[in-house]
Amino acid sequence: MARISFGGSGLGAQGPTTMSRYATAGICSALVLLTAVILWIRVVGPSDGTSVQLSKGTFHGDRMTVSSVLDDATGLRSGDVVTAIDGIPLRSYPPDRPVHVGSTLTYTVLRDGDLEQVTFRLQDFPVAGFLVQSWPSLLTLLALLATAVFVFHARAADPAAQALMLVAFLAFCGTVTYLLGDQAFRLAAHGPTAMEAAGELALALMWGAIAHFSLVAPGTGLTVTRRRIVVVYSLPLLLHGIYLAWMLPSARSTPEVRGLIAQFSLMPSLVLPLLAAVLLFLSYRATSDIESRRRVRWVLLALALGGLAFLAVWGVPNLMGWPVPPSNLMALIYLPPPVALSAAILRYRLFDVEVIVRRSLLYGSLTASVVGIYLAGAWVLSRVFVTHPTLAAVLAGGLIGLIAPPLHSFLRRRVGRLVYGERDDPFKVLSRLGRIDAAEDPRLVLQTVVETVAQTLRLPFAAIELRRAQSRFAVQVGYGRDTGRSVTLPLALADGVRGRLTLAVSPGQEPFGPADRRLLDTLARQVSGAASMVLLTNELQQSREQIVLAREEERRRLHHRIHDGLGPNLAAGIMRMEAARELLRRNPDAAGRHLDEQIALTRSLIGDIRGLVYNLRPPALDQLGLAGALRERTSQLSRPDTSSRMQVLVAQEGDLGDLPAAVEVAAFWISVEAVNNAIRHAQASLCRVRLARGPTLSVRICDNGRGLPERVRSGGGLISMRERAEELRGTCRVYRGDEGGTVVEVHLPIREAVTD
């Protein structure tokens, strides 16, 4: 058996549990036709002003209980038990006795424990009384039908939408049949008709359709098979079969046999509501996705509240003998589930029909407003122009012509704001973004920006990603979950920073189109400004941290060099010189050896001190300038006795004599690191270093080695070069040369030193 797991929204799922949309529409059309036939049969015949509802209790051929009174003029009451007609017991009532509108009948009824005779004349069916008596049930049915048709129109291929359609139209056919009921004199003579039995069957199968919907509801985690669907639709028939096996042997007349057979919905209505609630609860428990749980929770809570209300208002009071509200109002208990279903569609996009929601709300509200304004205007103008009704109608039409365009624009904005937030009003979005406190932590500012954008535009996902070119620096924040239907906006940022804003729409939501370009462009500019500010703040904070860390690291290194090297050596030198002073008169030769050792140690200490000073700032920069210092540092690599034997040529363009100290040091160490990389990794024989001064100091180091590999992993050397350049707001780019080899290009801004 093939299986389908319905999860998420189940949109477009096709398989053995999905029937054709045309089959669903055909079944629903047949149910509407069946309802019309049942209504016609009931309305055109004579009526005693009452309704005997077929499945309100076990059918007995010798007594009929009046379920509701549609016409008080007959003298009958709800709850009367009819035992005889014109003195003839119901079980013996002749099937061929003619009756018509105007015929007089006398019912023998059992009322409050006493037998009474009620005589009345048969009339036409009281349609107005039926509507007044049944309005709660009809209101609930209309709400359910409207929701089901709306969903099916939007998602006809969705199995859950098909199941909801079957629920609605089976409930419509079966409930109307149940509310109409029949007459005591007709049931006594013939029993229920085949059409009434078909309506009862529809009401029974409605519970199977509800169980079906519970299995395939959007977001459910249950696994559905064709066999399980067949089982839930077979349960009502199985329960009715058990009921007939128990009751038919005691039937004593043909009308009673027909009545028992026609009571399809009696047992299913007692057993299957609990099964449907359990299935819906299991679907809720089997769903791991939070958003899907929210969708199902609305309907589940509505059913639970409806059950509790039934127990509190009717169930428990009936058991205790307390007074209860009129039974016709009990149908209002079933109104919350379709209302909750509509709320789930509007609030949590159940069935993902947001596009249809917007259009339906817009044109529905526009139509209702236009009709209302026209009727009100026509009424007022007809009072003014009493003798000219045509003029009043023309003026009312002109009023509609003037009001309709601005009314359409107003409703379009309001409905669009309800469904899509402030998409049509960029200035509202900007005003909300402008309220964000820029003094907050930079990370929190970006997070607040994406949350504000997502909530203002009613989007399920928004994200900002910032990345500096050729750097490890990156920032990424997001809100919600990406639906896969996203649009990416580039953020215009300076200094080699690449940024993008990602916005996603829900599956049923209209994507961003050309009409939204103004909003997207404005939004990108606004977010770019906020992102630039955040980047500057973040980089400033990181620079401060790096300065503090570098300073403390340098202090620690100097501390170790002085404490562990210079300090002990100086102490040893003092001790050695004191020993030499003691030996100077007694043993001049020994004193001379101590002094020789001290001289050697002192020379070593001088070398260490020079090394410390050189690492802080190479002395050659002050003595020889930047180009000369680089030639001196790299000249040893050109000697024949070195293992690399790589020739390094340093060229200078422009005057480099008054460069700022920080720029000189950065250019020197970046060049030294690039040359060292060429020696260690490039297997090059020639390396050229070109220094050029312009608005910036340009340093270009290129070699004739094997070049960069396809996948470059930034090591400590490359990272060090880039960080030295970025500290001065410069750039460092490493790439493969046109003729092979590796090229390092560095541009360092020159800030002229201010002299007194």
Secondary structure, DSSP 8 states (H G I E B T S, - for coil): ---EE--TT-TT--STT---HHHHHHHHHHHHHHHHHHHHHHHHS-B-SEEB-TTSS--BTTBEE--EES-GGG---TT-EEEEETTEEGGG--TT----TT-EEEEEEEETTEEEEEEEE-BS--HHHHHHHHHHHHHHHHHHHHHHHHHHHH-TT-HHHHHHHHHHHHHHHHHHHHHH-B-HHHHHHH-S-HHHHHHHHHHHHHHHHHHHHHHH-TT---EE-HHHHHHHHHHHHHHHHHHHHHHGGG--SHHHHHHHHH-TTHHHHHHHHHHHHHHHHHHHHT---HHHHHHHHHHHHHHHHHHHHHIIIIIHHHHHT-----GGGGGGGGSHHHHHHHHHHHHH-GGG-HHHHHHHHHHHHHHHHHHHHHHHHHHHHHHHSTT-HHHHHHHHHHHHHHHHHHHHHHHHHHHHHHHH-STT-HHHHHHHHHTS-TTS-HHHHHHHHHHHHHHHTT-SEEEEEEEETTSS-EEEEEEE---S-EEEEEE--STTEEEEEEEE--TTS----GGGHHHHHHHHHHHHHHHHHHHHHHHHHHHHHHHHHHHHHHHHHHHHIIIIIIHHHHHHHHHHHHHHHHHHHH-HHHHHHHHHHHHHHHHHHHHHHHHHHHHHS-HHHHHHHHHHHHHHHHHGGGSTTSSS--EEEEEEES--TT--HHHHHHHHHHHHHHHHHIIIII--SEEEEEEEESSEEEEEEEE-SS---SS----HHHHHHHHHHHHTT-EEEEEE-TTSSEEEEEEEE-------
